[in-house]
Amino acid sequence: MSQQVRFAPEASAELEEAARWYEQRHTGLGLAFLAAVDLTVESVVRWPGAGSSTEGLPADLVVRRIRIGRFPYYVAYLVTEEQIHILAIAHDRRRPIYWSSRVDP
């Protein structure tokens, strides 16, 4: 049985904002971004330990990140016994770990 996925409200907002931005640039690109995020989250559900550990956080919090194919974004997530917490849909080159306050130890 796979774990339940829960998006932080901020991560949902980031997802919508990025998809809207891509869609404004080229029709259909926003949908392609959403599809790539879906594939990435499905991968996380299937293999939760596959993402790389995120540096700069307390050692007891294993927050992982996995790149979103085709786009310069990644999914930051925390796996607990109950859920997979999607903490951020973050751009690769902007404000490293700005989302760290979303981790609820």
Secondary structure, DSSP 8 states (H G I E B T S, - for coil): ---EEEE-HHHHHHHHHHHHHHHHHSTTHHHHHHHHHHHHHHHHHH-TT-SEE-TTS-TT--EEEEE-TTSSEEEEEEE-SSEEEEEEEEETTSSTTGGGGG---
